[in-house]
């Protein structure tokens, strides 16, 4: 059983499993949640290296799409 945060909130107070994160990633990229145009805006740098909701850069030659909070 996963621990439960005593004070629920966003970002760091969320818990998930690797399996559930993989399901979320698959659903997101398969357009089950958002249309392709919205995904393209999220994953394309727009303001510097920021897409709509994610930072987009590279590490060791690999593209990295991330958010720290």
N, C-alpha and C positions, 0 to 999 in steps of 0.2 A: 504494500500500500504506500502511495506517495505521501510525503508530509504535506500538511495543509498550512498555508500562510495564515498567521494570526490576524494580519491586517491586509485584506485583499487589495490589490492595486494593479496597475499596469506594469509592463516591462519586467523588472526583476522579480516580481511576485508571481509570475506564471510558471507552472510546472507542466512538463510534457514527457513523453517517452520518445525514444529514437524512432520507433515504429510509427507513432502518430505524427511526428514531424515529417517522416518520409511520405506518409499519406497526404499530408497538407501540401507538401512540395509537388507531389504528383498531380493533385487536384488543381493546384494553382497553375501549373504549367500546361495542363491539358485543356484549359479554357472552361472548366466546369464552374469556376467561381467568377472569373473576370473575362471580358472579351479580349481578343488579341491586341486591339488598339490600346487598351488600358495596360496590358502587360508590357507592350513595347514602350510606353511612357515610363513605367516603373523601372524598367531595366536598361534604359538609355540615358546616359548622362545629359542633364539639361542645364543645371545651374552648377557650373564647375564639374565636380565629379558626383553630383547628386541627381538621381532620378526621382521620380515621384514616390518617395518612401524608402529608398535604399541608396547607400553609397556604392559607387561603382569604381573600382580601381583594379590594379593587378599586383600580385605578389609572386615573385620568382617566375614570371612569365605566364602565370595563370590568372584568368579573370576572376575577380572576387566581387560578389554582390552581397552586401551586408548592412546591418544596422545594429548599433550597440545599445539600444534601449527601447 
